[in-house]
Amino acid sequence: MSKATTAALTTGSATAARLCVAALAATSAYLGFSAYDTANSAPRPAQPVTLQAREVPITSHTPAPAPGVIAVSAKAGAAGCDRTYLARSVVINPEPGTTVLYRWQLSRWSPRSKQWSAYLVDHSGFGGLKRTLTWEPRVADNPGWYRIELTVRSNGKTIKSDRFQVSC
């Protein structure tokens, strides 16, 4: 064998040996980290947790109004001329197997035309015998006289609340 061939084989063998040692080191490092991770993943002992809750009493409970009546109240927390109202009424379905469709309407009195006009409208429905309906219309920056109307499609009747004044 010539000196050049011997040098090439020696250099190649040394490189192969280094690569083999590097591969073994990487494999052992991976296995070491894997074993360490597995040891850390053991479940920790359970610690008791105490949950606390406090009871908040209902400060004002208003019973459901009678069927055919709309009860209106201002919701607390309104500031300035931005107010939300709670309208409630009870509707009885004459045919419990069908759906009752209804429409809420917030009407505003116009001093100029001397009549009520629609300000806000909402449609919905329900199935069943009887339901207490609620609606929360909001009046923002528009003082005046208002009333809430509820029209039930099954009987075509419209019931109206007493008028109320929004002032800033």
DSSP file with accessible surface (Angstrom, degrees, kcal/mol):
  #  RESIDUE AA STRUCTURE BP1 BP2  ACC     N-H-->O    O-->H-N    N-H-->O    O-->H-N    TCO  KAPPA ALPHA  PHI   PSI    X-CA   Y-CA   Z-CA
    1    1 A M              0   0  177      0, 0.0     2,-0.1     0, 0.0     0, 0.0   0.000 360.0 360.0 360.0 144.3    0.0    0.0    0.0
    2    2 A S     >  -     0   0   61      1,-0.1     4,-2.3     4,-0.0     5,-0.2  -0.341 360.0-112.2 -84.5 164.7    1.2    3.4   -0.8
    3    3 A K  H  > S+     0   0  189      1,-0.2     4,-2.4     2,-0.2     5,-0.2   0.876 117.2  53.3 -62.4 -37.0    1.7    6.2    1.7
    4    4 A A  H  > S+     0   0   75      2,-0.2     4,-2.3     1,-0.2    -1,-0.2   0.911 109.7  47.5 -66.4 -41.0   -1.2    8.2    0.2
    5    5 A T  H  > S+     0   0   65      2,-0.2     4,-2.6     1,-0.2     5,-0.2   0.928 112.6  49.2 -67.7 -41.2   -3.6    5.3    0.5
    6    6 A T  H  X S+     0   0   65     -4,-2.3     4,-2.5     1,-0.2    -2,-0.2   0.922 111.6  49.1 -64.8 -40.6   -2.6    4.6    4.1
    7    7 A A  H  X S+     0   0   53     -4,-2.4     4,-2.5     1,-0.2     5,-0.2   0.902 111.5  49.5 -65.7 -40.0   -3.0    8.3    5.0
    8    8 A A  H  X S+     0   0   65     -4,-2.3     4,-2.6     2,-0.2    -2,-0.2   0.916 112.4  47.4 -66.3 -41.3   -6.5    8.4    3.3
    9    9 A L  H  X S+     0   0   95     -4,-2.6     4,-2.6     2,-0.2     5,-0.2   0.903 113.1  48.7 -67.6 -38.1   -7.6    5.2    5.2
   10   10 A T  H  X S+     0   0   89     -4,-2.5     4,-2.3    -5,-0.2    -2,-0.2   0.933 113.6  46.0 -66.2 -44.2   -6.3    6.6    8.5
   11   11 A T  H  X S+     0   0   87     -4,-2.5     4,-2.3     2,-0.2    -2,-0.2   0.929 115.1  47.5 -65.0 -42.2   -8.0    9.9    8.0
   12   12 A G  H  X S+     0   0   40     -4,-2.6     4,-2.6    -5,-0.2    -2,-0.2   0.902 111.9  49.8 -66.8 -39.6  -11.2    8.2    7.0
   13   13 A S  H  X S+     0   0   77     -4,-2.6     4,-2.5    -5,-0.2    -1,-0.2   0.901 110.8  50.0 -65.7 -39.3  -11.1    5.8    9.9
   14   14 A A  H  X S+     0   0   39     -4,-2.3     4,-2.5     2,-0.2    -2,-0.2   0.922 111.8  47.8 -65.4 -41.2  -10.5    8.7   12.3
   15   15 A T  H  X S+     0   0   60     -4,-2.3     4,-2.6     2,-0.2    -2,-0.2   0.926 112.3  49.4 -65.1 -42.0  -13.5   10.6   10.9
   16   16 A A  H  X S+     0   0   57     -4,-2.6     4,-2.4     1,-0.2    -2,-0.2   0.907 110.9  50.0 -64.8 -39.1  -15.7    7.5   11.1
   17   17 A A  H  X S+     0   0   54     -4,-2.5     4,-2.6     2,-0.2    -1,-0.2   0.921 110.8  49.3 -65.0 -42.1  -14.6    6.9   14.7
   18   18 A R  H  X S+     0   0  164     -4,-2.5     4,-2.6     2,-0.2    -2,-0.2   0.912 111.7  49.0 -63.0 -42.4  -15.4   10.6   15.6
   19   19 A L  H  X S+     0   0  117     -4,-2.6     4,-2.4     2,-0.2    -2,-0.2   0.899 111.1  50.1 -63.3 -39.0  -18.8   10.3   13.9
   20   20 A C  H  X S+     0   0   73     -4,-2.4     4,-2.4    -5,-0.2    -2,-0.2   0.930 111.7  47.3 -66.3 -42.8  -19.5    7.1   15.8
   21   21 A V  H  X S+     0   0   99     -4,-2.6     4,-2.5     2,-0.2    -2,-0.2   0.919 112.5  50.1 -64.6 -40.8  -18.5    8.7   19.1
   22   22 A A  H  X S+     0   0   57     -4,-2.6     4,-2.6     2,-0.2    -2,-0.2   0.914 110.8  49.4 -64.7 -40.4  -20.7   11.8   18.4
   23   23 A A  H  X S+     0   0   55     -4,-2.4     4,-2.6     2,-0.2    -1,-0.2   0.919 111.7  48.5 -65.2 -41.9  -23.7    9.6   17.5
   24   24 A L  H  X S+     0   0  114     -4,-2.4     4,-2.7     2,-0.2     5,-0.2   0.908 111.9  49.6 -64.9 -38.5  -23.3    7.6   20.7
   25   25 A A  H  X S+     0   0   53     -4,-2.5     4,-2.5     2,-0.2    -2,-0.2   0.924 112.1  47.3 -65.7 -42.9  -23.0   10.8   22.7
   26   26 A A  H  X S+     0   0   63     -4,-2.6     4,-2.6     2,-0.2    -2,-0.2   0.918 113.3  48.9 -65.1 -41.2  -26.1   12.2   21.1
   27   27 A T  H  X S+     0   0   78     -4,-2.6     4,-2.7     2,-0.2     5,-0.2   0.935 112.9  46.5 -65.3 -43.8  -28.0    9.0   21.7
   28   28 A S  H  X S+     0   0   75     -4,-2.7     4,-2.5     1,-0.2    -1,-0.2   0.893 112.1  51.1 -68.2 -35.1  -27.0    8.7   25.3
   29   29 A A  H  X S+     0   0   47     -4,-2.5     4,-2.7    -5,-0.2     5,-0.2   0.932 111.4  48.1 -65.1 -42.4  -27.9   12.4   25.9
   30   30 A Y  H  X S+     0   0  164     -4,-2.6     4,-2.6     2,-0.2    -2,-0.2   0.938 113.5  46.9 -62.3 -45.6  -31.3   11.9   24.3
   31   31 A L  H  X S+     0   0  103     -4,-2.7     4,-2.4     1,-0.2    -1,-0.2   0.890 112.0  51.5 -65.8 -35.1  -31.9    8.8   26.4
   32   32 A G  H  X S+     0   0   43     -4,-2.5     4,-2.4    -5,-0.2    -2,-0.2   0.936 112.6  44.1 -65.9 -46.2  -30.7   10.6   29.5
   33   33 A F  H  X S+     0   0  149     -4,-2.7     4,-2.9     2,-0.2     5,-0.2   0.895 113.1  52.9 -64.9 -38.2  -33.0   13.6   28.9
   34   34 A S  H  X S+     0   0   50     -4,-2.6     4,-2.4    -5,-0.2    -2,-0.2   0.928 110.8  45.9 -64.2 -42.4  -35.9   11.2   28.1
   35   35 A A  H  X S+     0   0   62     -4,-2.4     4,-2.3     2,-0.2    -1,-0.2   0.907 113.2  50.6 -66.5 -39.2  -35.3    9.3   31.4
   36   36 A Y  H  X S+     0   0  154     -4,-2.4     4,-1.9     2,-0.2    -2,-0.2   0.935 111.2  48.1 -64.1 -43.3  -35.1   12.6   33.3
   37   37 A D  H  X S+     0   0  109     -4,-2.9     4,-1.0     1,-0.2    -2,-0.2   0.904 110.9  50.9 -64.5 -40.7  -38.4   13.8   31.7
   38   38 A T  H  < S+     0   0   88     -4,-2.4     3,-0.5     1,-0.2    -1,-0.2   0.911 109.1  51.3 -64.2 -38.7  -40.1   10.5   32.5
   39   39 A A  H >< S+     0   0   68     -4,-2.3     3,-0.9     1,-0.2    -1,-0.2   0.884 110.7  49.0 -66.4 -34.9  -39.0   10.7   36.1
   40   40 A N  H 3< S+     0   0   85     -4,-1.9    -1,-0.2     1,-0.2    -2,-0.2   0.654 100.0  66.8 -77.3 -16.9  -40.4   14.3   36.3
   41   41 A S  T 3<  +     0   0   81     -4,-1.0    -1,-0.2    -3,-0.5    -2,-0.2   0.406  69.3 122.2 -87.4   4.7  -43.7   13.3   34.8
   42   42 A A  S <  S-     0   0   60     -3,-0.9    -3,-0.0    -4,-0.2    -4,-0.0  -0.399  77.1 -95.8 -63.3 141.0  -44.7   11.2   37.8
   43   43 A P        -     0   0  127      0, 0.0    -1,-0.1     0, 0.0     3,-0.1  -0.333  37.5-128.1 -63.2 139.6  -48.0   12.4   39.3
   44   44 A R        -     0   0  212      1,-0.1     3,-0.1    -3,-0.1    -3,-0.0  -0.548  35.6 -88.0 -82.9 154.5  -47.6   14.7   42.2
   45   45 A P        -     0   0  116      0, 0.0    -1,-0.1     0, 0.0     2,-0.1  -0.304  51.8-100.6 -63.1 144.4  -49.5   14.0   45.4
   46   46 A A        -     0   0  103     -3,-0.1     0, 0.0     1,-0.0     0, 0.0  -0.401  32.8-154.2 -67.7 139.9  -52.9   15.5   45.5
   47   47 A Q        -     0   0  166     -2,-0.1     2,-0.1    -3,-0.1    -1,-0.0  -0.962  21.3-115.7-115.3 133.9  -53.4   18.7   47.5
   48   48 A P        -     0   0  127      0, 0.0     2,-0.4     0, 0.0     0, 0.0  -0.398  26.7-156.5 -69.3 141.4  -56.8   19.5   48.9
   49   49 A V        -     0   0  120     -2,-0.1     2,-0.6     2,-0.0     0, 0.0  -0.978   3.1-150.4-119.1 131.3  -58.4   22.6   47.5
   50   50 A T        -     0   0  119     -2,-0.4     2,-0.4     2,-0.0     0, 0.0  -0.900  10.0-157.7-104.8 120.3  -61.0   24.5   49.5
   51   51 A L        -     0   0  155     -2,-0.6     2,-0.4     2,-0.0    -2,-0.0  -0.812   6.5-158.9 -96.5 138.5  -63.7   26.4   47.5
   52   52 A Q        +     0   0  183     -2,-0.4     2,-0.3     2,-0.0    -2,-0.0  -0.939  13.7 172.3-119.6 140.9  -65.5   29.2   49.0
   53   53 A A        -     0   0  105     -2,-0.4     2,-0.4     2,-0.0    -2,-0.0  -0.986  15.4-151.9-140.9 149.3  -68.9   30.6   48.0
   54   54 A R        -     0   0  217     -2,-0.3     2,-0.4     2,-0.0    -2,-0.0  -0.960  19.6-121.8-125.0 146.8  -71.1   33.2   49.5
   55   55 A E        -     0   0  180     -2,-0.4    -2,-0.0     1,-0.0     0, 0.0  -0.699  20.1-159.8 -87.2 129.1  -74.8   33.5   49.3
   56   56 A V        -     0   0  103     -2,-0.4     2,-0.1     0, 0.0     3,-0.0  -0.949  16.5-136.8-110.4 116.2  -76.1   36.7   47.8
   57   57 A P        -     0   0   96      0, 0.0     2,-0.5     0, 0.0     0, 0.0  -0.370  21.4-109.1 -71.6 150.9  -79.8   37.4   48.7
   58   58 A I        -     0   0  136      1,-0.2     3,-0.2    -2,-0.1     0, 0.0  -0.698  29.1-161.3 -76.6 123.0  -82.2   38.7   46.1
   59   59 A T  S    S+     0   0  139     -2,-0.5     2,-0.4     1,-0.3    -1,-0.2   0.855  73.2  19.8 -80.5 -36.6  -82.9   42.2   47.2
   60   60 A S        -     0   0   89      2,-0.0     2,-0.6     0, 0.0    -1,-0.3  -0.934  63.8-175.3-139.4 116.7  -86.1   42.8   45.3
   61   61 A H        -     0   0  149     -2,-0.4    -3,-0.0    -3,-0.2     0, 0.0  -0.947   6.4-167.6-110.5 119.7  -88.3   40.1   43.9
   62   62 A T        -     0   0   76     -2,-0.6    -2,-0.0     3,-0.0     0, 0.0  -0.928  21.5-126.3-107.4 127.1  -91.2   41.2   41.9
   63   63 A P        -     0   0  101      0, 0.0     0, 0.0     0, 0.0     0, 0.0  -0.286  38.3 -87.0 -67.0 157.7  -93.8   38.6   41.1
   64   64 A A        -     0   0   52      1,-0.1    26,-0.0    25,-0.0    25,-0.0  -0.374  49.6-113.0 -62.7 140.0  -94.8   38.0   37.5
   65   65 A P        -     0   0   20      0, 0.0    -1,-0.1     0, 0.0     3,-0.1  -0.257  37.8 -89.5 -69.5 165.3  -97.6   40.3   36.4
   66   66 A A    >   -     0   0   59      1,-0.1     3,-1.6     2,-0.1    24,-0.5  -0.363  56.0 -84.3 -70.2 151.5 -101.0   39.0   35.5
   67   67 A P  T 3  S+     0   0   71      0, 0.0    24,-0.2     0, 0.0    -1,-0.1  -0.329 119.1  29.6 -55.7 138.4 -101.6   37.9   31.9
   68   68 A G  T 3  S+     0   0   46     22,-1.0     2,-0.4     1,-0.3    92,-0.2   0.540 102.2 100.2  87.9   7.0 -102.6   40.9   29.8
   69   69 A V    <   -     0   0   76     -3,-1.6     2,-0.5    21,-0.2    21,-0.5  -0.972  58.7-149.8-126.6 140.2 -100.5   43.3   31.9
   70   70 A I        -     0   0   15     -2,-0.4     2,-0.5    90,-0.3    92,-0.4  -0.951   9.8-159.5-109.4 123.3  -97.1   44.8   31.2
   71   71 A A  E     -A   88   0A  45     17,-2.7    17,-2.2    -2,-0.5     2,-0.4  -0.890  10.9-168.8-100.5 129.3  -94.9   45.6   34.2
   72   72 A V  E     +A   87   0A  47     -2,-0.5     2,-0.3    15,-0.2    15,-0.2  -0.967  11.3 166.8-122.5 134.2  -92.1   48.1   33.5
   73   73 A S  E     -A   86   0A  59     13,-2.0    13,-3.5    -2,-0.4     2,-0.3  -0.992  35.5-114.8-143.0 149.0  -89.2   49.0   35.8
   74   74 A A  E     -A   85   0A  64     -2,-0.3    11,-0.2    11,-0.2     2,-0.2  -0.649  34.1-123.4 -80.4 137.1  -86.0   50.9   35.4
   75   75 A K    >   -     0   0   84      9,-2.8     3,-0.7    -2,-0.3     9,-0.3  -0.572  29.2-109.0 -80.4 145.2  -82.9   48.8   35.8
   76   76 A A  T 3  S+     0   0  106     -2,-0.2    -1,-0.1     1,-0.2     8,-0.0  -0.293  94.3  45.8 -69.8 156.4  -80.4   49.9   38.4
   77   77 A G  T 3   +     0   0   81      1,-0.3     2,-0.2     6,-0.0    -1,-0.2   0.504  70.0 145.3  92.1   3.9  -77.0   51.3   37.4
   78   78 A A    <   -     0   0   44     -3,-0.7     2,-0.4     6,-0.1    -1,-0.3  -0.561  31.6-158.5 -76.1 139.1  -78.2   53.7   34.7
   79   79 A A  B >   -C   82   0B  76      3,-0.7     3,-1.5    -2,-0.2     2,-0.1  -0.951  48.1 -31.1-121.7 138.8  -76.2   56.8   34.4
   80   80 A G  T 3  S-     0   0   56     -2,-0.4    87,-0.1     1,-0.2    -2,-0.0  -0.311 121.9 -22.0  63.0-130.8  -77.2   60.1   32.9
   81   81 A a  T 3  S+     0   0   10     87,-0.1    60,-3.0    -2,-0.1     2,-0.6  -0.049 112.2  98.0-107.2  30.7  -79.6   59.8   30.0
   82   82 A D  E <   +CD  79 140B  57     -3,-1.5    -3,-0.7    58,-0.3     2,-0.4  -0.919  52.8 165.6-118.2 102.7  -78.7   56.2   29.1
   83   83 A R  E     - D   0 139B  65     56,-3.0    56,-3.1    -2,-0.6     2,-0.4  -0.936  27.0-156.6-127.2 144.0  -81.3   53.9   30.7
   84   84 A T  E     - D   0 138B  40     -2,-0.4    -9,-2.8    -9,-0.3     2,-0.3  -0.951  15.5-159.9-116.0 137.3  -82.3   50.3   30.4
   85   85 A Y  E     -A   74   0A  14     52,-2.6     2,-0.6    -2,-0.4   -11,-0.2  -0.835  11.8-137.8-116.5 153.4  -85.8   49.2   31.3
   86   86 A L  E     -A   73   0A  36    -13,-3.5   -13,-2.0    -2,-0.3     2,-0.4  -0.956  19.3-171.7-113.3 117.9  -87.2   45.8   32.2
   87   87 A A  E     -AB  72 135A   0     48,-3.1    48,-2.1    -2,-0.6     2,-0.4  -0.929   7.2-179.0-109.3 134.6  -90.6   44.9   30.7
   88   88 A R  E     +AB  71 134A  46    -17,-2.2   -17,-2.7    -2,-0.4     2,-0.3  -0.991   8.9 158.1-135.1 144.2  -92.4   41.7   31.8
   89   89 A S  E     - B   0 133A   0     44,-2.0    44,-3.4    -2,-0.4     2,-0.5  -0.977  33.0-124.3-157.1 158.1  -95.6   40.1   30.9
   90   90 A V  E     - B   0 132A   6    -24,-0.5   -22,-1.0   -21,-0.5     2,-0.4  -0.919  23.0-167.8-109.3 131.5  -97.3   36.7   31.0
   91   91 A V  E     - B   0 131A  12     40,-2.6    40,-2.2    -2,-0.5     2,-0.5  -0.976   7.1-155.0-121.1 132.2  -98.6   35.1   27.8
   92   92 A I  E     - B   0 130A  87     -2,-0.4    38,-0.3    38,-0.2    37,-0.1  -0.924  16.2-135.1-106.2 127.7 -100.9   32.1   27.7
   93   93 A N        -     0   0    3     36,-3.7     4,-0.0    -2,-0.5     7,-0.0  -0.713   7.0-158.4 -83.6 118.2 -100.8   30.0   24.5
   94   94 A P  S    S+     0   0   89      0, 0.0    -1,-0.2     0, 0.0    35,-0.1   0.783  92.7  38.0 -68.0 -23.0 -104.4   29.1   23.5
   95   95 A E  S >  S-     0   0  121     33,-0.1     3,-2.5     1,-0.1    33,-0.2  -0.802  73.0-170.8-127.6  89.5 -103.0   26.2   21.5
   96   96 A P  T 3  S+     0   0   68      0, 0.0    32,-0.7     0, 0.0    -1,-0.1   0.714  81.8  63.8 -58.7 -19.7 -100.0   24.7   23.4
   97   97 A G  T 3  S+     0   0   83     30,-0.1     2,-0.2     2,-0.1    32,-0.1   0.536 100.3  63.0 -80.7  -4.1  -99.0   22.5   20.5
   98   98 A T  S <  S-     0   0   63     -3,-2.5    30,-0.7    30,-0.2     2,-0.4  -0.684  89.5 -99.6-116.0 171.9  -98.2   25.5   18.3
   99   99 A T  E     -E  127   0C  94     -2,-0.2     2,-0.6    28,-0.2    28,-0.2  -0.734  26.1-143.0 -93.2 136.0  -95.8   28.3   18.5
  100  100 A V  E     -E  126   0C   1     26,-3.3    26,-1.9    -2,-0.4     2,-0.4  -0.879  14.7-159.5 -97.2 124.0  -96.8   31.7   19.8
  101  101 A L  E     +E  125   0C  72     -2,-0.6    52,-2.9    24,-0.2    53,-0.5  -0.858  16.6 173.4-101.8 140.4  -95.2   34.6   17.9
  102  102 A Y  E     -EF 124 152C  27     22,-2.7    22,-2.3    -2,-0.4     2,-0.4  -0.942  21.6-145.0-144.0 164.8  -95.1   38.0   19.6
  103  103 A R  E     -EF 123 151C  81     48,-2.3    48,-2.5    -2,-0.3     2,-0.4  -0.995   5.5-155.4-136.0 126.5  -93.6   41.5   19.1
  104  104 A W  E     -EF 122 150C   2     18,-3.1    18,-2.3    -2,-0.4     2,-0.4  -0.787  17.3-174.5 -92.2 144.4  -92.3   44.0   21.7
  105  105 A Q  E     -EF 121 149C  25     44,-2.3    44,-3.1    -2,-0.4     2,-0.6  -0.978  19.7-154.3-143.6 129.1  -92.4   47.6   20.8
  106  106 A L  E     -EF 120 148C   0     14,-3.3    13,-3.3    -2,-0.4    14,-1.7  -0.915  24.5-165.1 -97.0 118.8  -91.1   50.7   22.6
  107  107 A S  E     -EF 118 147C   1     40,-3.1    40,-1.9    -2,-0.6     2,-0.4  -0.862   7.7-151.7-109.9 145.7  -93.1   53.7   21.4
  108  108 A R  E     -EF 117 146C  60      9,-2.8     9,-2.2    -2,-0.4     2,-0.4  -0.928  18.8-122.4-117.5 137.5  -92.3   57.3   21.9
  109  109 A W  E     -E  116   0C  72     36,-2.6    36,-0.4    -2,-0.4     7,-0.2  -0.621  20.2-151.2 -78.8 130.4  -94.8   60.1   22.2
  110  110 A S  E  >> -E  115   0C  29      5,-2.1     4,-1.8    -2,-0.4     5,-0.9  -0.900   7.6-165.6-103.6 112.5  -94.3   62.9   19.6
  111  111 A P  T  45S+     0   0   81      0, 0.0    -1,-0.1     0, 0.0    -2,-0.0   0.817  89.2  54.7 -65.7 -26.7  -95.5   66.3   20.9
  112  112 A R  T  45S+     0   0  236      1,-0.2    -2,-0.0    -3,-0.1    -3,-0.0   0.954 120.5  26.4 -71.9 -50.5  -95.4   67.6   17.3
  113  113 A S  T  45S-     0   0   57      2,-0.2    -1,-0.2     0, 0.0     3,-0.1   0.551  98.9-133.0 -91.0  -8.6  -97.6   65.0   15.6
  114  114 A K  T  <5 +     0   0  145     -4,-1.8     2,-0.3     1,-0.2    -5,-0.1   0.879  69.5  98.6  58.5  43.0  -99.6   64.2   18.9
  115  115 A Q  E   <S-E  110   0C 116     -5,-0.9    -5,-2.1    -7,-0.1     2,-0.3  -0.984  76.9-101.3-152.5 163.1  -99.2   60.4   18.4
  116  116 A W  E     -E  109   0C  63     -2,-0.3     2,-0.3    -7,-0.2    -7,-0.2  -0.670  37.7-171.5 -85.3 137.7  -97.1   57.4   19.5
  117  117 A S  E     -E  108   0C  58     -9,-2.2    -9,-2.8    -2,-0.3     2,-0.1  -0.966  31.9 -95.0-131.1 150.9  -94.5   56.2   17.1
  118  118 A A  E     +E  107   0C  61     -2,-0.3   -11,-0.2   -11,-0.2     3,-0.1  -0.390  40.9 168.0 -65.7 131.3  -92.3   53.1   17.1
  119  119 A Y  E     +     0   0C  83    -13,-3.3     2,-0.3     1,-0.4   -12,-0.2   0.711  69.7   4.2-110.5 -38.0  -88.9   53.7   18.6
  120  120 A L  E     -E  106   0C  69    -14,-1.7   -14,-3.3     2,-0.0    -1,-0.4  -0.981  65.3-168.8-152.8 138.3  -87.6   50.1   19.1
  121  121 A V  E     -E  105   0C  61     -2,-0.3     2,-0.3   -16,-0.2   -16,-0.2  -0.974   5.2-178.7-134.2 144.5  -89.0   46.8   18.1
  122  122 A D  E     -E  104   0C  71    -18,-2.3   -18,-3.1    -2,-0.3     2,-0.3  -0.993   9.2-158.9-142.8 136.8  -88.2   43.1   18.9
  123  123 A H  E     +E  103   0C 128     -2,-0.3     2,-0.3   -20,-0.2   -20,-0.2  -0.882  24.9 137.4-115.6 147.6  -89.8   39.9   17.6
  124  124 A S  E     -E  102   0C  59    -22,-2.3   -22,-2.7    -2,-0.3     2,-0.3  -0.913  24.0-155.8-164.0-168.7  -89.7   36.4   19.1
  125  125 A G  E     -E  101   0C  25     -2,-0.3     2,-0.3   -24,-0.3   -24,-0.2  -0.976   0.5-158.7-169.3 171.7  -91.8   33.4   20.0
  126  126 A F  E     -E  100   0C   8    -26,-1.9   -26,-3.3    -2,-0.3     2,-0.4  -0.984  13.8-133.2-157.0 160.9  -92.2   30.3   22.2
  127  127 A G  E     +E   99   0C  40     -2,-0.3     2,-0.2   -28,-0.2   -28,-0.2  -0.902  61.2  58.0-116.0 149.4  -93.8   27.0   22.3
  128  128 A G  S    S-     0   0   29    -32,-0.7   -30,-0.2   -30,-0.7   -33,-0.1  -0.736  90.1 -67.9 125.7-174.4  -95.7   25.6   25.3
  129  129 A L  S    S+     0   0  110      1,-0.3   -36,-3.7    -2,-0.2     2,-0.3   0.924 103.5   0.3 -83.0 -46.6  -98.7   26.6   27.5
  130  130 A K  E     -B   92   0A 131    -38,-0.3     2,-0.3    -3,-0.1    -1,-0.3  -0.997  58.5-179.9-149.8 145.4  -97.5   29.7   29.3
  131  131 A R  E     -B   91   0A 119    -40,-2.2   -40,-2.6    -2,-0.3     2,-0.7  -0.992  27.5-132.7-150.7 140.6  -94.4   31.9   29.5
  132  132 A T  E     -B   90   0A  63     -2,-0.3     2,-0.3   -42,-0.2   -42,-0.3  -0.855  34.0-152.5 -89.5 115.5  -93.3   35.0   31.4
  133  133 A L  E     -B   89   0A   4    -44,-3.4   -44,-2.0    -2,-0.7     2,-0.4  -0.703  12.6-170.6 -92.1 141.2  -91.8   37.2   28.7
  134  134 A T  E     +B   88   0A  80     -2,-0.3     2,-0.3   -46,-0.2   -46,-0.2  -0.969   6.2 179.5-130.0 149.0  -89.1   39.7   29.5
  135  135 A W  E     -B   87   0A  23    -48,-2.1   -48,-3.1    -2,-0.4    -2,-0.0  -0.989  14.8-157.6-146.7 141.7  -87.6   42.5   27.4
  136  136 A E        -     0   0  100     -2,-0.3   -50,-0.2   -50,-0.2     2,-0.1  -0.717  16.8-176.8-123.6  80.6  -84.9   45.0   28.1
  137  137 A P        -     0   0    3      0, 0.0   -52,-2.6     0, 0.0     2,-0.4  -0.458  14.3-144.4 -75.6 151.7  -85.1   48.0   25.8
  138  138 A R  E     -D   84   0B 139    -54,-0.2     2,-0.5    -2,-0.1   -54,-0.2  -0.962   9.6-164.6-121.1 132.6  -82.5   50.8   26.1
  139  139 A V  E     -D   83   0B   0    -56,-3.1   -56,-3.0    -2,-0.4     2,-0.5  -0.976  11.8-174.2-115.7 122.2  -83.1   54.5   25.7
  140  140 A A  E     -D   82   0B  36     -2,-0.5   -58,-0.3   -58,-0.2   -60,-0.1  -0.972  62.5 -22.7-124.2 122.8  -80.0   56.6   25.2
  141  141 A D  S    S+     0   0  131    -60,-3.0    -1,-0.1    -2,-0.5   -59,-0.1   0.847 102.0 108.4  53.4  43.8  -79.9   60.4   25.0
  142  142 A N        -     0   0   46    -61,-0.4    24,-0.1     2,-0.1    -1,-0.1  -0.532  50.3-167.0-147.4  76.3  -83.5   60.8   24.0
  143  143 A P        +     0   0   61      0, 0.0     2,-0.3     0, 0.0    24,-0.2  -0.261  37.6  90.4 -64.8 152.1  -85.7   62.2   26.8
  144  144 A G  E    S- G   0 166C  15     22,-2.2    22,-3.2   -34,-0.0     2,-0.4  -0.948  76.2 -47.2 154.7-170.6  -89.5   62.1   26.4
  145  145 A W  E     + G   0 165C  79    -36,-0.4   -36,-2.6    -2,-0.3     2,-0.3  -0.802  54.8 176.5 -96.7 136.6  -92.5   60.0   27.2
  146  146 A Y  E     -FG 108 164C   0     18,-3.1    18,-2.8    -2,-0.4     2,-0.3  -0.890  14.3-173.4-133.8 161.6  -92.5   56.3   26.3
  147  147 A R  E     -F  107   0C  43    -40,-1.9   -40,-3.1    -2,-0.3     2,-0.4  -0.973  21.2-128.8-149.9 157.2  -94.7   53.2   26.6
  148  148 A I  E     -F  106   0C   0     14,-0.3    13,-2.8    -2,-0.3     2,-0.4  -0.922  21.2-165.3-111.3 135.2  -94.1   49.5   25.9
  149  149 A E  E     -FH 105 160C  16    -44,-3.1   -44,-2.3    -2,-0.4     2,-0.4  -0.925   6.0-162.5-120.7 143.9  -96.5   47.5   23.7
  150  150 A L  E     -FH 104 159C   1      9,-2.5     9,-2.7    -2,-0.4     2,-0.5  -0.987   5.5-170.4-128.0 120.1  -96.8   43.7   23.4
  151  151 A T  E     -FH 103 158C  26    -48,-2.5   -48,-2.3    -2,-0.4     2,-0.5  -0.954   6.7-158.9-113.3 124.8  -98.6   42.2   20.4
  152  152 A V  E >>  -F  102   0C  13      5,-1.8     4,-1.8    -2,-0.5     3,-0.5  -0.910   8.1-151.5-103.8 124.8  -99.4   38.5   20.4
  153  153 A R  T 34 S+     0   0  185    -52,-2.9    -1,-0.1    -2,-0.5   -51,-0.1   0.837  87.9  65.5 -67.5 -32.0 -100.0   37.1   16.9
  154  154 A S  T 34 S+     0   0   62    -53,-0.5    -1,-0.2     1,-0.2   -52,-0.1   0.865 122.2  17.6 -63.4 -35.0 -102.3   34.2   18.0
  155  155 A N  T <4 S-     0   0   90     -3,-0.5    -1,-0.2     2,-0.2    -2,-0.2   0.517  95.2-134.5-112.7  -8.1 -105.0   36.6   19.3
  156  156 A G     <  +     0   0   52     -4,-1.8     2,-0.2     1,-0.2    -3,-0.2   0.550  56.9 138.7  71.9   5.2 -103.9   39.8   17.5
  157  157 A K        -     0   0  144     -5,-0.4    -5,-1.8    -6,-0.0     2,-0.5  -0.594  41.8-150.4 -86.4 148.0 -104.4   41.9   20.6
  158  158 A T  E     -H  151   0C  61     -2,-0.2     2,-0.4    -7,-0.2    -7,-0.2  -0.970   7.8-162.7-116.1 127.0 -101.9   44.6   21.7
  159  159 A I  E     -H  150   0C  43     -9,-2.7    -9,-2.5    -2,-0.5     2,-0.4  -0.851   8.9-155.3-107.1 148.5 -101.4   45.4   25.3
  160  160 A K  E     -H  149   0C 113     -2,-0.4   -90,-0.3   -11,-0.2   -11,-0.2  -0.952   7.4-134.7-126.8 142.6  -99.8   48.6   26.4
  161  161 A S        -     0   0   10    -13,-2.8     2,-0.1    -2,-0.4   -90,-0.1  -0.343  40.6 -86.3 -81.5 170.2  -98.0   49.6   29.5
  162  162 A D        -     0   0  145    -92,-0.4   -14,-0.3     1,-0.1    -1,-0.2  -0.439  56.1 -98.8 -67.0 154.5  -98.5   52.8   31.4
  163  163 A R        -     0   0  145    -16,-0.1     2,-0.3    -2,-0.1   -16,-0.2  -0.415  41.4-167.8 -77.0 152.2  -96.5   55.7   29.9
  164  164 A F  E     -G  146   0C  33    -18,-2.8   -18,-3.1    -2,-0.1     2,-0.5  -0.975  15.7-124.3-139.4 153.9  -93.2   56.6   31.6
  165  165 A Q  E     -G  145   0C 108     -2,-0.3     2,-0.6   -20,-0.2   -20,-0.2  -0.853  10.1-157.7-107.0 134.2  -90.9   59.6   31.3
  166  166 A V  E     +G  144   0C   0    -22,-3.2   -22,-2.2    -2,-0.5     2,-0.3  -0.935  24.0 170.6-105.4 121.1  -87.2   59.4   30.5
  167  167 A S              0   0   62     -2,-0.6   -26,-0.1   -24,-0.2   -25,-0.0  -0.964 360.0 360.0-132.5 153.5  -85.4   62.6   31.6
  168  168 A a              0   0  108     -2,-0.3   -87,-0.1   -87,-0.1   -88,-0.0  -0.775 360.0 360.0-103.7 360.0  -81.7   63.6   31.8
